[in-house]
Amino acid sequence: MQVFDTVVIGAGVSGLTAARLLAQAGQRVVVLEARDRIGGRTWSHRADGYVADRGASWIHGIDDNPLADVVSAFGMRTAEFTVGSYQPDGRPIAYYGPTGERLDDDAVQRFADDIRHFDEHLAAAVDASESHGTYQEAIETALAGLAWDVDRAERVREFLLHRSEEQYGVWAGDLAARGLDDDVIFGDEVVFPDGFDELAENLADGLDVRLEHVVTRIAWTPDGVTVSTDQGEFMAARATVTVPIGVLKSGDFVFEPPLPEKHARAISGFEMNNFEKVFLRFPTKFWDDEVYAIRQQGEAGKWWHSWYDLTALDGVPTLLTFAAGPSAIETRSWSADQIADSVLEALRGVYGDQVDVPHQVLITNWQDDPYSRGSYAYMKPGAGADDHDLLATPIEGVLHIAGEATWTEDPATVTAALRSGHRAAQNILGRELPFGALTEALT
Ligand SMILES: Cc1cc2nc3c(=O)[nH]c(=O)nc-3n(C[C@H](O)[C@H](O)[C@H](O)COP(=O)(O)OP(=O)(O)OC[C@H]3O[C@@H](n4cnc5c(N)ncnc54)[C@H](O)[C@@H]3O)c2cc1C
């Protein structure tokens, strides 16, 4: 049996961040990863010069964000793309109304002003909501207080429902009223023309990462852990556990003895979402010029309502849309052709016969991935925002849970993964560590 100072479970951004900092501090560290690749939910498709991020794409705000500093220090190329957080405006967006006409600049301005005005009322409704209140209830409470005419209220309502779906991959009726509290962006957003998973490659450089090691059990005492995998056992003084919430809840990943009650309760307040990406590559560009995104309002946009123009990343006309929440659940068993046809039909509702046949379609399937079981975690009604941080409370100095769902301020992001891995390393070493250490070579 192999013995280490720390066993890190999961070679996503949180696990690799913790492992790198611990290894730099002189610890004997091993990273156990179930898949045949590193990166977890950062995973870039690369073929024939085409790069597409199947998992995370955006840094949602680069100001005062250590992730932005780390990727810059690694020399990773970024491109500004500030529509990744379902903003109503701020960058050019082509809106199409329920009857198909493109909204002029004044109409877009009025709509965006409505959203901003509504958000202030919504914040008050969220503050006043019961602990088991839902985001949908808060939306309705806020709308009732505004007494807008039916159409005006409906446009705002549908935008808010789509926000819940695109930001958290969940229908607003299943999301805690406070579930989008963290939805604040500081500075521009950026994406990665060469793929976000270069971050994991950089972090893993020099580390002892064992791929295709599926962890099934962690036996722990105050003296240490024995981690069981399908390729043998690993002993260490402690474990950093970074597997997604879906894996922690699955029953295929067991703690013996079970986690303390407060950790178990925190986990039960989260759920993995339903959120998939659909990339369409076309021979010609048939949509509006110089817009970051295209949005369809009304019933026609019930499922496919937002398309993001990624053409600037490599010059090939490319649109990205999402199956998010109810549409992801509904289309989960569909073939790629069925999904593509459905998206193209919606696009024809906007652009008619101009819509070309895509020469390439890429669709993700995170819902059926046994090592993520969804794309990221959301807060169920009844969960508290602090439950994220609570989950990361070290257990007897032996178990350290990290990962996107353990960071209250900005959960469900790569930033959260990085910060949570950094916090786990600090907790283990008992001292503060600069993020800058991550980009130094391992000795
Ligand atoms: C479609 C999609 C879009 C997203 N968009 C964005 C975005 O634009 N911006 C953003 O900031 N974030 C986004 N995210 C979220 C972001 O990708 C995650 O928050 C982040 O990558 C999570 O990192 P992590 O280290 O916490 O978990 P993971 O990356 O999931 O790492 C955990 C690792 O544990 C491994 N593992 C699981 N089970 C076992 C086991 N039994 N034994 C051993 N190993 C195991 C997994 O294989 C994985 O490698 C998106 C995610 C998805 C899927």
The ligand as an SDF file (V2000), in Angstrom:
LIG
                    3D

 53 58  0  0  0  0  0  0  0  0999 V2000
  -21.3530   22.8580  -19.4570 C   0  0  0  0  0  0  0  0  0  0  0  0
  -20.6600   23.6410  -18.3770 C   0  0  0  0  0  0  0  0  0  0  0  0
  -20.5040   25.0050  -18.4990 C   0  0  0  0  0  0  0  0  0  0  0  0
  -19.8730   25.7290  -17.5000 C   0  0  0  0  0  0  0  0  0  0  0  0
  -19.6230   27.0480  -17.7000 N   0  0  0  0  0  0  0  0  0  0  0  0
  -18.8370   27.7200  -16.8300 C   0  0  0  0  0  0  0  0  0  0  0  0
  -18.3350   28.9930  -17.1580 C   0  0  0  0  0  0  0  0  0  0  0  0
  -18.5710   29.5150  -18.2470 O   0  0  0  0  0  0  0  0  0  0  0  0
  -17.5710   29.6150  -16.2320 N   0  0  0  0  0  0  0  0  0  0  0  0
  -17.2500   29.0430  -15.0280 C   0  0  0  0  0  0  0  0  0  0  0  0
  -16.5300   29.6620  -14.2330 O   0  0  0  0  0  0  0  0  0  0  0  0
  -17.6820   27.8060  -14.7130 N   0  0  0  0  0  0  0  0  0  0  0  0
  -18.4480   27.1250  -15.5930 C   0  0  0  0  0  0  0  0  0  0  0  0
  -18.8180   25.8460  -15.3460 N   0  0  0  0  0  0  0  0  0  0  0  0
  -18.5350   25.2840  -14.0220 C   0  0  0  0  0  0  0  0  0  0  0  0
  -17.0620   24.8760  -13.8630 C   0  0  0  0  0  0  0  0  0  0  0  0
  -16.6810   24.0930  -14.9450 O   0  0  0  0  0  0  0  0  0  0  0  0
  -16.9200   24.1140  -12.5560 C   0  0  0  0  0  0  0  0  0  0  0  0
  -17.4340   24.8910  -11.4890 O   0  0  0  0  0  0  0  0  0  0  0  0
  -15.4600   23.7730  -12.2160 C   0  0  0  0  0  0  0  0  0  0  0  0
  -14.7350   23.3500  -13.3340 O   0  0  0  0  0  0  0  0  0  0  0  0
  -15.4940   22.6900  -11.1390 C   0  0  0  0  0  0  0  0  0  0  0  0
  -14.1870   22.3320  -10.7710 O   0  0  0  0  0  0  0  0  0  0  0  0
  -14.0000   21.3000   -9.5690 P   0  0  0  0  0  0  0  0  0  0  0  0
  -12.5570   21.0510   -9.4500 O   0  0  0  0  0  0  0  0  0  0  0  0
  -14.7490   21.7620   -8.3990 O   0  0  0  0  0  0  0  0  0  0  0  0
  -14.7700   19.9730  -10.0470 O   0  0  0  0  0  0  0  0  0  0  0  0
  -14.4390   19.0300  -11.2810 P   0  0  0  0  0  0  0  0  0  0  0  0
  -13.8470   19.7810  -12.3920 O   0  0  0  0  0  0  0  0  0  0  0  0
  -15.6750   18.2670  -11.5580 O   0  0  0  0  0  0  0  0  0  0  0  0
  -13.3080   18.0650  -10.7000 O   0  0  0  0  0  0  0  0  0  0  0  0
  -13.6380   16.9550   -9.9200 C   0  0  0  0  0  0  0  0  0  0  0  0
  -12.8720   15.7530  -10.4470 C   0  0  0  0  0  0  0  0  0  0  0  0
  -13.2320   14.6200   -9.6500 O   0  0  0  0  0  0  0  0  0  0  0  0
  -13.2450   13.4820  -10.5050 C   0  0  0  0  0  0  0  0  0  0  0  0
  -14.0160   12.4200   -9.8920 N   0  0  0  0  0  0  0  0  0  0  0  0
  -15.3790   12.3310   -9.7860 C   0  0  0  0  0  0  0  0  0  0  0  0
  -15.7100   11.1870   -9.1520 N   0  0  0  0  0  0  0  0  0  0  0  0
  -14.5500   10.5500   -8.8460 C   0  0  0  0  0  0  0  0  0  0  0  0
  -14.2340    9.3290   -8.1760 C   0  0  0  0  0  0  0  0  0  0  0  0
  -15.1850    8.5220   -7.7210 N   0  0  0  0  0  0  0  0  0  0  0  0
  -12.9240    8.9950   -8.0400 N   0  0  0  0  0  0  0  0  0  0  0  0
  -11.9280    9.7970   -8.5190 C   0  0  0  0  0  0  0  0  0  0  0  0
  -12.1850   10.9610   -9.1570 N   0  0  0  0  0  0  0  0  0  0  0  0
  -13.4720   11.3330   -9.3080 C   0  0  0  0  0  0  0  0  0  0  0  0
  -13.8750   14.0320  -11.7800 C   0  0  0  0  0  0  0  0  0  0  0  0
  -13.6190   13.1930  -12.8820 O   0  0  0  0  0  0  0  0  0  0  0  0
  -13.2380   15.4050  -11.8830 C   0  0  0  0  0  0  0  0  0  0  0  0
  -12.0630   15.3700  -12.6750 O   0  0  0  0  0  0  0  0  0  0  0  0
  -19.4190   25.0780  -16.3370 C   0  0  0  0  0  0  0  0  0  0  0  0
  -19.5660   23.7010  -16.2160 C   0  0  0  0  0  0  0  0  0  0  0  0
  -20.1570   22.9860  -17.2320 C   0  0  0  0  0  0  0  0  0  0  0  0
  -20.2190   21.4950  -17.1270 C   0  0  0  0  0  0  0  0  0  0  0  0
  1  2  1  0
  2  3  1  0
  2 52  2  0
  3  4  2  0
  4  5  1  0
  4 50  1  0
  5  6  2  0
  6  7  1  0
  6 13  1  0
  7  8  2  0
  7  9  1  0
  9 10  1  0
 10 11  2  0
 10 12  1  0
 12 13  2  0
 13 14  1  0
 14 15  1  0
 14 50  1  0
 15 16  1  0
 16 17  1  0
 16 18  1  0
 18 19  1  0
 18 20  1  0
 20 21  1  0
 20 22  1  0
 22 23  1  0
 23 24  1  0
 24 25  2  0
 24 26  1  0
 24 27  1  0
 27 28  1  0
 28 29  2  0
 28 30  1  0
 28 31  1  0
 31 32  1  0
 32 33  1  0
 33 34  1  0
 33 48  1  0
 34 35  1  0
 35 36  1  0
 35 46  1  0
 36 37  1  0
 36 45  1  0
 37 38  2  0
 38 39  1  0
 39 40  1  0
 39 45  2  0
 40 41  1  0
 40 42  2  0
 42 43  1  0
 43 44  2  0
 44 45  1  0
 46 47  1  0
 46 48  1  0
 48 49  1  0
 50 51  2  0
 51 52  1  0
 52 53  1  0
M  END
$$$$
